[in-house]
Amino acid sequence: MSTIKKHLCLCLTILISQGLYAQIEKEESKVTALHFEKFYNANQTDSIYHLFSGDFQEFLPLQKTREYVKDIKIYGKQITKREFLGYKESFAVYKTTFMNSQGLLYISSTSQKKINGIIFEPVSSHERNSAQFSLPFKDEWTVFWGGDIKEQNYHISSTAQKFAFDFIITDVNGKSFQNQGTINEDYYAFGKELFAPTDGEVVMMIDGVKDNLPGEMNSFHTGGNTVIIKTGNNEFIVLCHFKQHSIKVKEGSKVKKGQLLGKCGNSGNSSEPHLHFHIQDKENINKAIGLKCHFEKLSVNGNQKKDYSPVKDERIKRIN
C-alpha cells in the first residue's frame, strides 16, 4: 500500500470539520496552497514540512513527509495549473494539472496559514474503456469480486485495481469445486481457456510461476502468470493467475479479439483457481489508475445485456 493510501484516512481523523464551508477560497487556503505548489515544483520537500502545523508535523514527521511527496510525484511531476473547486469538510479542493497527469489536491489550513492536512487523489484522463471488450472466457462464470463499493469489491482500495474483477466458475449449489477441493483439478475454473477481450499488443507476459495448492498463496509473485495487453486506445488490460506454462502469446506479439491467451490457473496471490481481470491507464501498475470495464454484449443471470459492467455474484456468459 502506498504512503498516500496509508495516510488518507488518518489525515481525516485528526482534523475537526463542521460540514461544508462557503465555496469562496479563504485567504489562508490561498496562501498555503500557493506555498505548497512553489515548494513542490522546486523539489523542496523540507520546506513543505515546515509549512505544517505543529500537530501535523507530529503526525507526519519529516521522513514520512518526504515519502508522501515522493508518492505524489509518481503520479504527477511539476504542477502546471491549479484550480480551486470549493471546500469538502475542512479541505480546500484543487483540480491540479501536472506535466503528465491530473489529480485532486485537498489542503486543510489553519488561520495561521499552516497546513494541518493534505491529501492527493490521482484522476485518470478517462474513466472507462473506450475499446469494445468481450468476456475473456466461454461458458458461464461467476463474478466473485466486482462492483463499485467495498462490499462488492475488495479491490477498490487500490488505485490501479479499483474496478477489478475476480471470476470463478460455480455449480448450481454455488460451489467452485467438486470433491474435497484440495487439488486444483477439483476447481471448475482450473484449466479453462482464456481469450483476448479485444485487439491489442502483448506488452508483458509472465509464464513460469508455479500454481499454488488451494488455500495457499504466493505473495512474492502477486499476479502469478500474467498477460498485459495494450489496446490501440492506450488502455492496458491485466489478466492474472494463469496456469503455469499455459500462456500461448509472447511479449511484443499482436493479438486479435477472441485469440487464445492461455488457461486459468492458481498462480500468484491466489487461494483458488480464478481469473483476475482489470484495466488501467498506464502499463506500470504503481503509476496507473484503474478504468471501469464495460463488456459489449453478455448474458447476466440469463438476461442479455449490452455495454454492461457486472457485479458480485452475477453469473455471466459471453454472447457471440
C-alpha positions, 0 to 999 in steps of 0.5 A, spaced: 500 500 500 502 506 498 504 512 503 498 516 500 493 510 501 496 509 508 495 516 510 488 518 507 484 516 512 488 518 518 489 525 515 481 525 516 481 523 523 485 528 526 482 534 523 475 537 526 470 539 520 463 542 521 460 540 514 461 544 508 464 551 508 462 557 503 465 555 496 469 562 496 477 560 497 479 563 504 485 567 504 489 562 508 487 556 503 490 561 498 496 562 501 498 555 503 496 552 497 500 557 493 506 555 498 505 548 497 505 548 489 512 553 489 515 548 494 513 542 490 515 544 483 522 546 486 523 539 489 523 542 496 520 537 500 523 540 507 520 546 506 513 543 505 514 540 512 515 546 515 509 549 512 505 544 517 502 545 523 505 543 529 500 537 530 501 535 523 508 535 523 507 530 529 503 526 525 507 526 519 514 527 521 519 529 516 521 522 513 514 520 512 513 527 509 518 526 504 515 519 502 508 522 501 511 527 496 515 522 493 508 518 492 505 524 489 510 525 484 509 518 481 503 520 479 504 527 477 511 531 476 511 539 476 504 542 477 502 546 471 495 549 473 491 549 479 484 550 480 480 551 486 473 547 486 470 549 493 471 546 500 469 538 502 469 538 510 475 542 512 479 541 505 480 546 500 479 542 493 484 543 487 483 540 480 491 540 479 494 539 472 501 536 472 506 535 466 503 528 465 497 527 469 491 530 473 489 529 480 485 532 486 489 536 491 485 537 498 489 542 503 486 543 510 489 550 513 489 553 519 488 561 520 495 561 521 496 559 514 499 552 516 497 546 513 494 541 518 492 536 512 493 534 505 491 529 501 492 527 493 487 523 489 490 521 482 484 522 476 485 518 470 484 522 463 478 517 462 474 513 466 472 507 462 474 503 456 473 506 450 475 499 446 469 494 445 471 488 450 468 481 450 468 476 456 475 473 456 472 466 457 466 461 454 461 458 458 458 461 464 462 464 470 461 467 476 463 474 478 466 473 485 469 480 486 466 486 482 462 492 483 463 499 485 463 499 493 467 495 498 462 490 499 462 488 492 469 489 491 475 488 495 479 491 490 477 498 490 482 500 495 487 500 490 488 505 485 490 501 479 485 495 481 479 499 483 474 496 478 477 489 478 474 483 477 475 476 480 471 470 476 470 463 478 466 458 475 460 455 480 455 449 480 448 450 481 449 449 489 454 455 488 460 451 489 467 452 485 469 445 486 467 438 486 470 433 491 474 435 497 477 441 493 484 440 495 487 439 488 486 444 483 483 439 478 477 439 483 476 447 481 471 448 475 475 454 473 482 450 473 484 449 466 479 453 462 481 457 456 482 464 456 481 469 450 483 476 448 477 481 450 479 485 444 485 487 439 491 489 442 499 488 443 502 483 448 506 488 452 508 483 458 507 476 459 509 472 465 509 464 464 513 460 469 510 461 476 508 455 479 500 454 481 499 454 488 495 448 492 488 451 494 488 455 500 495 457 499 498 463 496 504 466 493 505 473 495 512 474 492 509 473 485 502 477 486 499 476 479 502 469 478 502 468 470 500 474 467 498 477 460 498 485 459 495 487 453 495 494 450 489 496 446 490 501 440 486 506 445 492 506 450 488 502 455 492 496 458 488 490 460 491 485 466 489 478 466 492 474 472 493 467 475 494 463 469 496 456 469 503 455 469 506 454 462 499 455 459 500 462 456 500 461 448 502 469 446 509 472 447 511 479 449 511 484 443 506 479 439 499 482 436 493 479 438 486 479 435 479 479 439 477 472 441 485 469 440 487 464 445 491 467 451 492 461 455 488 457 461 486 459 468 490 457 473 492 458 481 498 462 480 500 468 484 496 471 490 491 466 489 487 461 494 483 458 488 483 457 481 480 464 478 481 469 473 483 476 475 481 481 470 482 489 470 484 495 466 488 501 467 491 507 464 498 506 464 502 499 463 506 500 470 501 498 475 504 503 481 503 509 476 496 507 473 489 508 475 484 503 474 478 504 468 471 501 469 470 495 464 464 495 460 463 488 456 459 489 449 454 484 449 453 478 455 448 474 458 447 476 466 443 471 470 440 469 463 438 476 461 442 479 455 445 485 456 449 490 452 455 495 454 454 492 461 459 492 467 457 486 472 457 485 479 458 480 485 455 474 484 452 475 477 453 469 473 455 471 466 456 468 459 459 471 453 454 472 447 457 471 440 
